[in-house]
Amino acid sequence: MQSSPNLSLPYIMPAQTQPHVTHNEAIRRLDCLTQLSVLDRTRTAPPATPDEGDRHVVAVTATGAWAGHEGEIAAFQDGAWAFYAPAAGWTAWCVAETGWLGFDGTDWHIVTGSGGPGDSVGQLGVNAAADGVNRLAVASDASLFTHDTAGDHRMTVNKQASTDTASLLFQSGWSGRAEMGLTGSDDFAFKVSADGSTFVDAITIDAETGVPDFPQTSLLTGFAMNLFQDSGRFAGNGALDVTIGGFAWPGYLTVYNGATPLAHAKFVQDNATYGGPGSALDPEVDALISQLREPSYRRWGSEFWIAEITMGSGTSGVFDHAGNTYTLCLFSVQRPRMPAMTFHAYLRAIDAPVLVPRLAGQTLLRNGVAEPDTMLIDPSEGWVSVTVRDSQPPRLSYGYNPSVFYIYARSAGDRVRLACPAMIPGLTKVDPDIGVIASILSYPA
């Protein structure tokens, strides 16, 4: 043999001329590989001004003087680059990563537990193989996370954006069966699956309001009872028939500051717009019923009126918002009530924006989405589903105050259209595309 088996140190052979050359080559190689320390392992080309003795692990894909030496030790010795191919089991201290590297026969890896940037480990497998996706893998009958000195312990699962996912996934035979967390939104969801690919929302909790929803049941959304005597049909108290006659302004809503309510149009049962012999629907009614029902169901249903309220010239009860002054034109009557009530209606501003204030103890929802503050409805929005969830402390309530629902307009003559008002006991969810409309979820007196 002319060199050693592990470090390939050249031997001085018998009768060799100039043995000092061979000896110096061995010394040079020992100087590089003994107590091996490299500056980094991310460079693909040599630095412009290396210092004598600098060492690097050559990264892929190498170029220039390092081309073809990926994974090797590049050492700057005697003013030139020398390359040393590693063998499985070699270790080197990496200055840039503040940790030990190990060569597995194919590539260099940070040695588990040896440190790294901020004492980090690229991946860790405990009785299991970690990979680039599952960088922490544990195979065990149980796992324990407990508190340290403070007595607390919190696990954090973070995501980058609202539309991303941060969740816990439960599998059976490596196929998903249940998931809980923030799955595609900031609402907290509980999902289940029978096949690991199609997941069904069992429970969702609204991030804004904390109100739970049970999408696969009718709980909360299916049993909302309208307490108004005409079921919000503007047809007179106790209106029970499928068809109704003239418009009747109800006693449970009060107009204010000279505002005037009039009939705008009526949803007609068996209407001509959708193939029946009755009258055609007014465009405003058609726009609303199109929002509430599928096409094959828009011909039928209990009739109801849409009211149009025109703001008067009175100036009592003003509300300032975003640099504009609004004046009260309508509110729900202060009658005996439960501590917790839900009001729902459809509103459409005609001439200028109208305002629905959020009072203490209330949550406002526009088309099913919680509003951070007072709700301003613009004419360009068309029909808007408005929900007011109102909860008052029983010990601080007279039993009839306050009123639940208010509308403010900007100027005399401004019009707003109102349809299907409903007062519902308790804090409940009302689907914005269904509502508590006549003959659906109503209880006429």
Secondary structure as a PSIPRED ss2 file (coil, helix, strand):
# PSIPRED VFORMAT (PSIPRED V4.0)

   1 M C   1.000  0.000  0.000
   2 Q C   1.000  0.000  0.000
   3 S E   0.000  0.000  1.000
   4 S C   1.000  0.000  0.000
   5 P C   1.000  0.000  0.000
   6 N C   1.000  0.000  0.000
   7 L C   1.000  0.000  0.000
   8 S C   1.000  0.000  0.000
   9 L C   1.000  0.000  0.000
  10 P E   0.000  0.000  1.000
  11 Y C   1.000  0.000  0.000
  12 I C   1.000  0.000  0.000
  13 M C   1.000  0.000  0.000
  14 P C   1.000  0.000  0.000
  15 A C   1.000  0.000  0.000
  16 Q C   1.000  0.000  0.000
  17 T C   1.000  0.000  0.000
  18 Q C   1.000  0.000  0.000
  19 P H   0.000  1.000  0.000
  20 H H   0.000  1.000  0.000
  21 V H   0.000  1.000  0.000
  22 T H   0.000  1.000  0.000
  23 H H   0.000  1.000  0.000
  24 N H   0.000  1.000  0.000
  25 E H   0.000  1.000  0.000
  26 A H   0.000  1.000  0.000
  27 I H   0.000  1.000  0.000
  28 R H   0.000  1.000  0.000
  29 R H   0.000  1.000  0.000
  30 L H   0.000  1.000  0.000
  31 D H   0.000  1.000  0.000
  32 C H   0.000  1.000  0.000
  33 L H   0.000  1.000  0.000
  34 T C   1.000  0.000  0.000
  35 Q C   1.000  0.000  0.000
  36 L C   1.000  0.000  0.000
  37 S E   0.000  0.000  1.000
  38 V E   0.000  0.000  1.000
  39 L C   1.000  0.000  0.000
  40 D C   1.000  0.000  0.000
  41 R C   1.000  0.000  0.000
  42 T C   1.000  0.000  0.000
  43 R C   1.000  0.000  0.000
  44 T C   1.000  0.000  0.000
  45 A C   1.000  0.000  0.000
  46 P C   1.000  0.000  0.000
  47 P C   1.000  0.000  0.000
  48 A C   1.000  0.000  0.000
  49 T C   1.000  0.000  0.000
  50 P C   1.000  0.000  0.000
  51 D C   1.000  0.000  0.000
  52 E C   1.000  0.000  0.000
  53 G C   1.000  0.000  0.000
  54 D C   1.000  0.000  0.000
  55 R E   0.000  0.000  1.000
  56 H E   0.000  0.000  1.000
  57 V E   0.000  0.000  1.000
  58 V C   1.000  0.000  0.000
  59 A C   1.000  0.000  0.000
  60 V C   1.000  0.000  0.000
  61 T C   1.000  0.000  0.000
  62 A C   1.000  0.000  0.000
  63 T C   1.000  0.000  0.000
  64 G H   0.000  1.000  0.000
  65 A H   0.000  1.000  0.000
  66 W H   0.000  1.000  0.000
  67 A C   1.000  0.000  0.000
  68 G C   1.000  0.000  0.000
  69 H C   1.000  0.000  0.000
  70 E C   1.000  0.000  0.000
  71 G C   1.000  0.000  0.000
  72 E C   1.000  0.000  0.000
  73 I E   0.000  0.000  1.000
  74 A E   0.000  0.000  1.000
  75 A E   0.000  0.000  1.000
  76 F E   0.000  0.000  1.000
  77 Q E   0.000  0.000  1.000
  78 D C   1.000  0.000  0.000
  79 G C   1.000  0.000  0.000
  80 A E   0.000  0.000  1.000
  81 W E   0.000  0.000  1.000
  82 A E   0.000  0.000  1.000
  83 F E   0.000  0.000  1.000
  84 Y E   0.000  0.000  1.000
  85 A C   1.000  0.000  0.000
  86 P C   1.000  0.000  0.000
  87 A C   1.000  0.000  0.000
  88 A C   1.000  0.000  0.000
  89 G C   1.000  0.000  0.000
  90 W C   1.000  0.000  0.000
  91 T E   0.000  0.000  1.000
  92 A E   0.000  0.000  1.000
  93 W E   0.000  0.000  1.000
  94 C E   0.000  0.000  1.000
  95 V C   1.000  0.000  0.000
  96 A C   1.000  0.000  0.000
  97 E C   1.000  0.000  0.000
  98 T C   1.000  0.000  0.000
  99 G E   0.000  0.000  1.000
 100 W E   0.000  0.000  1.000
 101 L E   0.000  0.000  1.000
 102 G E   0.000  0.000  1.000
 103 F E   0.000  0.000  1.000
 104 D C   1.000  0.000  0.000
 105 G C   1.000  0.000  0.000
 106 T C   1.000  0.000  0.000
 107 D C   1.000  0.000  0.000
 108 W E   0.000  0.000  1.000
 109 H E   0.000  0.000  1.000
 110 I E   0.000  0.000  1.000
 111 V C   1.000  0.000  0.000
 112 T C   1.000  0.000  0.000
 113 G C   1.000  0.000  0.000
 114 S C   1.000  0.000  0.000
 115 G C   1.000  0.000  0.000
 116 G C   1.000  0.000  0.000
 117 P H   0.000  1.000  0.000
 118 G H   0.000  1.000  0.000
 119 D H   0.000  1.000  0.000
 120 S C   1.000  0.000  0.000
 121 V C   1.000  0.000  0.000
 122 G C   1.000  0.000  0.000
 123 Q C   1.000  0.000  0.000
 124 L E   0.000  0.000  1.000
 125 G E   0.000  0.000  1.000
 126 V E   0.000  0.000  1.000
 127 N C   1.000  0.000  0.000
 128 A C   1.000  0.000  0.000
 129 A C   1.000  0.000  0.000
 130 A C   1.000  0.000  0.000
 131 D C   1.000  0.000  0.000
 132 G C   1.000  0.000  0.000
 133 V C   1.000  0.000  0.000
 134 N C   1.000  0.000  0.000
 135 R C   1.000  0.000  0.000
 136 L E   0.000  0.000  1.000
 137 A E   0.000  0.000  1.000
 138 V E   0.000  0.000  1.000
 139 A C   1.000  0.000  0.000
 140 S C   1.000  0.000  0.000
 141 D C   1.000  0.000  0.000
 142 A C   1.000  0.000  0.000
 143 S C   1.000  0.000  0.000
 144 L C   1.000  0.000  0.000
 145 F C   1.000  0.000  0.000
 146 T C   1.000  0.000  0.000
 147 H C   1.000  0.000  0.000
 148 D C   1.000  0.000  0.000
 149 T C   1.000  0.000  0.000
 150 A C   1.000  0.000  0.000
 151 G C   1.000  0.000  0.000
 152 D C   1.000  0.000  0.000
 153 H C   1.000  0.000  0.000
 154 R C   1.000  0.000  0.000
 155 M C   1.000  0.000  0.000
 156 T C   1.000  0.000  0.000
 157 V C   1.000  0.000  0.000
 158 N C   1.000  0.000  0.000
 159 K C   1.000  0.000  0.000
 160 Q C   1.000  0.000  0.000
 161 A C   1.000  0.000  0.000
 162 S C   1.000  0.000  0.000
 163 T C   1.000  0.000  0.000
 164 D C   1.000  0.000  0.000
 165 T E   0.000  0.000  1.000
 166 A E   0.000  0.000  1.000
 167 S E   0.000  0.000  1.000
 168 L E   0.000  0.000  1.000
 169 L E   0.000  0.000  1.000
 170 F E   0.000  0.000  1.000
 171 Q E   0.000  0.000  1.000
 172 S E   0.000  0.000  1.000
 173 G C   1.000  0.000  0.000
 174 W C   1.000  0.000  0.000
 175 S E   0.000  0.000  1.000
 176 G E   0.000  0.000  1.000
 177 R E   0.000  0.000  1.000
 178 A E   0.000  0.000  1.000
 179 E E   0.000  0.000  1.000
 180 M E   0.000  0.000  1.000
 181 G E   0.000  0.000  1.000
 182 L E   0.000  0.000  1.000
 183 T E   0.000  0.000  1.000
 184 G C   1.000  0.000  0.000
 185 S C   1.000  0.000  0.000
 186 D C   1.000  0.000  0.000
 187 D C   1.000  0.000  0.000
 188 F E   0.000  0.000  1.000
 189 A E   0.000  0.000  1.000
 190 F E   0.000  0.000  1.000
 191 K E   0.000  0.000  1.000
 192 V E   0.000  0.000  1.000
 193 S E   0.000  0.000  1.000
 194 A C   1.000  0.000  0.000
 195 D C   1.000  0.000  0.000
 196 G C   1.000  0.000  0.000
 197 S C   1.000  0.000  0.000
 198 T C   1.000  0.000  0.000
 199 F E   0.000  0.000  1.000
 200 V E   0.000  0.000  1.000
 201 D E   0.000  0.000  1.000
 202 A E   0.000  0.000  1.000
 203 I E   0.000  0.000  1.000
 204 T E   0.000  0.000  1.000
 205 I E   0.000  0.000  1.000
 206 D C   1.000  0.000  0.000
 207 A C   1.000  0.000  0.000
 208 E C   1.000  0.000  0.000
 209 T C   1.000  0.000  0.000
 210 G C   1.000  0.000  0.000
 211 V C   1.000  0.000  0.000
 212 P E   0.000  0.000  1.000
 213 D E   0.000  0.000  1.000
 214 F C   1.000  0.000  0.000
 215 P C   1.000  0.000  0.000
 216 Q C   1.000  0.000  0.000
 217 T C   1.000  0.000  0.000
 218 S C   1.000  0.000  0.000
 219 L C   1.000  0.000  0.000
 220 L C   1.000  0.000  0.000
 221 T C   1.000  0.000  0.000
 222 G C   1.000  0.000  0.000
 223 F C   1.000  0.000  0.000
 224 A C   1.000  0.000  0.000
 225 M C   1.000  0.000  0.000
 226 N E   0.000  0.000  1.000
 227 L C   1.000  0.000  0.000
 228 F C   1.000  0.000  0.000
 229 Q C   1.000  0.000  0.000
 230 D C   1.000  0.000  0.000
 231 S C   1.000  0.000  0.000
 232 G C   1.000  0.000  0.000
 233 R C   1.000  0.000  0.000
 234 F C   1.000  0.000  0.000
 235 A E   0.000  0.000  1.000
 236 G C   1.000  0.000  0.000
 237 N C   1.000  0.000  0.000
 238 G C   1.000  0.000  0.000
 239 A C   1.000  0.000  0.000
 240 L C   1.000  0.000  0.000
 241 D C   1.000  0.000  0.000
 242 V C   1.000  0.000  0.000
 243 T C   1.000  0.000  0.000
 244 I C   1.000  0.000  0.000
 245 G C   1.000  0.000  0.000
 246 G C   1.000  0.000  0.000
 247 F C   1.000  0.000  0.000
 248 A E   0.000  0.000  1.000
 249 W C   1.000  0.000  0.000
 250 P C   1.000  0.000  0.000
 251 G C   1.000  0.000  0.000
 252 Y C   1.000  0.000  0.000
 253 L E   0.000  0.000  1.000
 254 T E   0.000  0.000  1.000
 255 V E   0.000  0.000  1.000
 256 Y C   1.000  0.000  0.000
 257 N C   1.000  0.000  0.000
 258 G C   1.000  0.000  0.000
 259 A C   1.000  0.000  0.000
 260 T E   0.000  0.000  1.000
 261 P E   0.000  0.000  1.000
 262 L E   0.000  0.000  1.000
 263 A E   0.000  0.000  1.000
 264 H E   0.000  0.000  1.000
 265 A E   0.000  0.000  1.000
 266 K E   0.000  0.000  1.000
 267 F E   0.000  0.000  1.000
 268 V C   1.000  0.000  0.000
 269 Q C   1.000  0.000  0.000
 270 D C   1.000  0.000  0.000
 271 N C   1.000  0.000  0.000
 272 A H   0.000  1.000  0.000
 273 T H   0.000  1.000  0.000
 274 Y H   0.000  1.000  0.000
 275 G C   1.000  0.000  0.000
 276 G C   1.000  0.000  0.000
 277 P C   1.000  0.000  0.000
 278 G C   1.000  0.000  0.000
 279 S C   1.000  0.000  0.000
 280 A C   1.000  0.000  0.000
 281 L C   1.000  0.000  0.000
 282 D C   1.000  0.000  0.000
 283 P H   0.000  1.000  0.000
 284 E H   0.000  1.000  0.000
 285 V H   0.000  1.000  0.000
 286 D H   0.000  1.000  0.000
 287 A H   0.000  1.000  0.000
 288 L H   0.000  1.000  0.000
 289 I H   0.000  1.000  0.000
 290 S H   0.000  1.000  0.000
 291 Q H   0.000  1.000  0.000
 292 L H   0.000  1.000  0.000
 293 R C   1.000  0.000  0.000
 294 E C   1.000  0.000  0.000
 295 P H   0.000  1.000  0.000
 296 S H   0.000  1.000  0.000
 297 Y H   0.000  1.000  0.000
 298 R C   1.000  0.000  0.000
 299 R C   1.000  0.000  0.000
 300 W C   1.000  0.000  0.000
 301 G C   1.000  0.000  0.000
 302 S C   1.000  0.000  0.000
 303 E C   1.000  0.000  0.000
 304 F E   0.000  0.000  1.000
 305 W E   0.000  0.000  1.000
 306 I E   0.000  0.000  1.000
 307 A E   0.000  0.000  1.000
 308 E E   0.000  0.000  1.000
 309 I E   0.000  0.000  1.000
 310 T E   0.000  0.000  1.000
 311 M C   1.000  0.000  0.000
 312 G C   1.000  0.000  0.000
 313 S C   1.000  0.000  0.000
 314 G C   1.000  0.000  0.000
 315 T C   1.000  0.000  0.000
 316 S C   1.000  0.000  0.000
 317 G C   1.000  0.000  0.000
 318 V E   0.000  0.000  1.000
 319 F E   0.000  0.000  1.000
 320 D E   0.000  0.000  1.000
 321 H E   0.000  0.000  1.000
 322 A C   1.000  0.000  0.000
 323 G C   1.000  0.000  0.000
 324 N E   0.000  0.000  1.000
 325 T E   0.000  0.000  1.000
 326 Y E   0.000  0.000  1.000
 327 T E   0.000  0.000  1.000
 328 L E   0.000  0.000  1.000
 329 C E   0.000  0.000  1.000
 330 L E   0.000  0.000  1.000
 331 F E   0.000  0.000  1.000
 332 S E   0.000  0.000  1.000
 333 V C   1.000  0.000  0.000
 334 Q C   1.000  0.000  0.000
 335 R C   1.000  0.000  0.000
 336 P C   1.000  0.000  0.000
 337 R C   1.000  0.000  0.000
 338 M C   1.000  0.000  0.000
 339 P C   1.000  0.000  0.000
 340 A E   0.000  0.000  1.000
 341 M E   0.000  0.000  1.000
 342 T E   0.000  0.000  1.000
 343 F E   0.000  0.000  1.000
 344 H E   0.000  0.000  1.000
 345 A E   0.000  0.000  1.000
 346 Y E   0.000  0.000  1.000
 347 L E   0.000  0.000  1.000
 348 R E   0.000  0.000  1.000
 349 A E   0.000  0.000  1.000
 350 I C   1.000  0.000  0.000
 351 D C   1.000  0.000  0.000
 352 A C   1.000  0.000  0.000
 353 P C   1.000  0.000  0.000
 354 V E   0.000  0.000  1.000
 355 L E   0.000  0.000  1.000
 356 V E   0.000  0.000  1.000
 357 P C   1.000  0.000  0.000
 358 R C   1.000  0.000  0.000
 359 L C   1.000  0.000  0.000
 360 A C   1.000  0.000  0.000
 361 G C   1.000  0.000  0.000
 362 Q E   0.000  0.000  1.000
 363 T E   0.000  0.000  1.000
 364 L E   0.000  0.000  1.000
 365 L E   0.000  0.000  1.000
 366 R E   0.000  0.000  1.000
 367 N C   1.000  0.000  0.000
 368 G C   1.000  0.000  0.000
 369 V E   0.000  0.000  1.000
 370 A E   0.000  0.000  1.000
 371 E C   1.000  0.000  0.000
 372 P C   1.000  0.000  0.000
 373 D C   1.000  0.000  0.000
 374 T C   1.000  0.000  0.000
 375 M E   0.000  0.000  1.000
 376 L E   0.000  0.000  1.000
 377 I E   0.000  0.000  1.000
 378 D C   1.000  0.000  0.000
 379 P H   0.000  1.000  0.000
 380 S H   0.000  1.000  0.000
 381 E H   0.000  1.000  0.000
 382 G C   1.000  0.000  0.000
 383 W C   1.000  0.000  0.000
 384 V E   0.000  0.000  1.000
 385 S E   0.000  0.000  1.000
 386 V E   0.000  0.000  1.000
 387 T E   0.000  0.000  1.000
 388 V E   0.000  0.000  1.000
 389 R E   0.000  0.000  1.000
 390 D E   0.000  0.000  1.000
 391 S E   0.000  0.000  1.000
 392 Q C   1.000  0.000  0.000
 393 P C   1.000  0.000  0.000
 394 P H   0.000  1.000  0.000
 395 R H   0.000  1.000  0.000
 396 L H   0.000  1.000  0.000
 397 S C   1.000  0.000  0.000
 398 Y C   1.000  0.000  0.000
 399 G C   1.000  0.000  0.000
 400 Y C   1.000  0.000  0.000
 401 N C   1.000  0.000  0.000
 402 P C   1.000  0.000  0.000
 403 S C   1.000  0.000  0.000
 404 V C   1.000  0.000  0.000
 405 F C   1.000  0.000  0.000
 406 Y E   0.000  0.000  1.000
 407 I E   0.000  0.000  1.000
 408 Y E   0.000  0.000  1.000
 409 A E   0.000  0.000  1.000
 410 R C   1.000  0.000  0.000
 411 S C   1.000  0.000  0.000
 412 A C   1.000  0.000  0.000
 413 G C   1.000  0.000  0.000
 414 D C   1.000  0.000  0.000
 415 R E   0.000  0.000  1.000
 416 V E   0.000  0.000  1.000
 417 R E   0.000  0.000  1.000
 418 L E   0.000  0.000  1.000
 419 A E   0.000  0.000  1.000
 420 C E   0.000  0.000  1.000
 421 P E   0.000  0.000  1.000
 422 A E   0.000  0.000  1.000
 423 M E   0.000  0.000  1.000
 424 I E   0.000  0.000  1.000
 425 P E   0.000  0.000  1.000
 426 G C   1.000  0.000  0.000
 427 L C   1.000  0.000  0.000
 428 T C   1.000  0.000  0.000
 429 K C   1.000  0.000  0.000
 430 V C   1.000  0.000  0.000
 431 D C   1.000  0.000  0.000
 432 P C   1.000  0.000  0.000
 433 D C   1.000  0.000  0.000
 434 I C   1.000  0.000  0.000
 435 G C   1.000  0.000  0.000
 436 V C   1.000  0.000  0.000
 437 I C   1.000  0.000  0.000
 438 A C   1.000  0.000  0.000
 439 S C   1.000  0.000  0.000
 440 I C   1.000  0.000  0.000
 441 L C   1.000  0.000  0.000
 442 S E   0.000  0.000  1.000
 443 Y C   1.000  0.000  0.000
 444 P C   1.000  0.000  0.000
 445 A C   1.000  0.000  0.000
